[in-house]
Amino acid sequence: MKLVLTLLSSLLLGAGIASAADAGVPATYPLKKCVVSDEDLGTMGKAVKVTHEGTDVYLCCKACTKDFQKEAAKYVAKVKAAEKK
C-alpha cells in the first residue's frame, strides 16, 4: 500500500511540474496565478497572453479573456504592482 501511495504521489507531483513548464509563461512574469480567476497558470493548459496598453498579462484560459476585457486596467494594475515587488 505504501508503495502505491508513493508512486501515486510521484505521478501527481510530476504532472504538476509538467503543467508549470508547459504553461507558456516567461520566467520573468511576476505572477503565478491568473489575475482574473486566481487559478494557477498552467493548470488549465497553456496560458493565454493578452496585451493591454503595452503590458502583457497571462490568463489561465481563454474563458478569462472576456472578464479581462471588461476591467483590463484593473488587472493590468495587479501585474504592474507585482512587478514592483
N, C-alpha and C positions, 0 to 999 in steps of 0.2 A: 504494500500500500504506500509506504513512504517513497519508494522508487517512482511509482506512478505520479504522486504529487510533485515530486522533484522534476520529473520530465514535463508535466503539465505546466508547472511554474516557469521552466526554462522556455517552453514554447511561447507562452504568453509574453514573457519579457522580450524575447526575440522579436515577436510580432510588433511590440511597441517600439522597439529600436528601429525596425524596418520602416514603420509608419513615419516616424520622425525624419528619417533620412530621405524618404520619398515625398515629403511634404511640399517640396518645391519652394521653400522659403530660404532666402540668403542667410548665411550665418550672422550677418551684420544687422539683420532686422531685430528691433529691440523687444518684440513681444513673442510669446509662445502660445498665446490664446487669441482667438478671433475676437475682434473688438465689438462685433455685433452680438454673437451668441454666447461668448465666453467658453466655447469648446476649444480643446487643444488643437492647434493647427496640425494637420496631417492625419487626424483620426477619421476624417470623412473623405479620404482620398487626397489628391493633390490640391494644395491651397489655390484659391482664386485671387489673382492680383488685380486690384483696381487702382487707378491713379486719380487723385483729385488735387487740382491746383499744384501739380508738381510733386506731390507726396504719394509714394507707393504705400498701399495698405493691402495686407494679405488677409483674406477671409477663409473660413473653414470650408465653405461650399458655395456653389452658385446661388443657392436659395437666399443667402445672406446679402447678395448684391442689391436686391430690391429695397431692403431695410436700410442698407448703407446709403443708397441714393437719396432717401428721404431726409437723412440727417448727416450728410457727408462731413460737414465741418466739425460736428461733434466727435465723430470717430477719428478724423484726422488729428484733432487736438489730443486724443488719447495716445496716438502714435508719437506725436511730437513731444508730449510730456515724458513718455518712456525713453525717448532718445536723449533727453536732458539728464536722465538719472545716471 
